[in-house]
Amino acid sequence: LAVFVWRLADGPANYQRDIGASALIMVYVPFLLGFAVPMTTADDGQWRILCTLAAVILSDTGGFVSGVLFGKHPMAPTISPKKSWEGFGGSIVWAAAGSAVLVWLTLDVAPWWGAVFGAVVAVACVLGDLAESLLKRDLGIKDMSNLLPGHGGLMDRLDSILFALPAAYLLFSILAPTS
């Protein structure tokens, strides 16, 4: 309702686009965040969430550092010009290495499982970032909001987490089911 009222003040230009984007966000954000709920019901649920968030942070940081230092080959130049294949590789390496240790220490599973977990979460993070970049390109905007200055908006901070949660839930369900 707030979006409708806000859009009334700006007139009819791009009205359908803005309402459509708002409706999409209102549906897909709670849906994807909802995957955190069943993960928390396990006895080790807090560790599952911590491992997922750590893998996201490692992926984002590894991708940024590797992209800045080594990035030469654009991954998706029309969607996200600064994303590189080298950064993508860094995302996977950092998340896999960090998750191998963290998942082994907190969930008492084999380090190889943690590495697989980190790699899959890293891929999900990059897909989430690209999906949001595609949406922003389609809407013709740089940042989803100015709520977090310098970070591209709230959705730019959530895009990786939103796509990582279903991937993490699926992996935990298959490889480390609750008792």
Summary of the structure (lengths in Angstrom):
residues: 179
radius of gyration: 17.8
end to end distance: 43.0
largest distance: 57.6
contacts: 576
relative contact order: 0.14
helix: 74%
strand: 4%
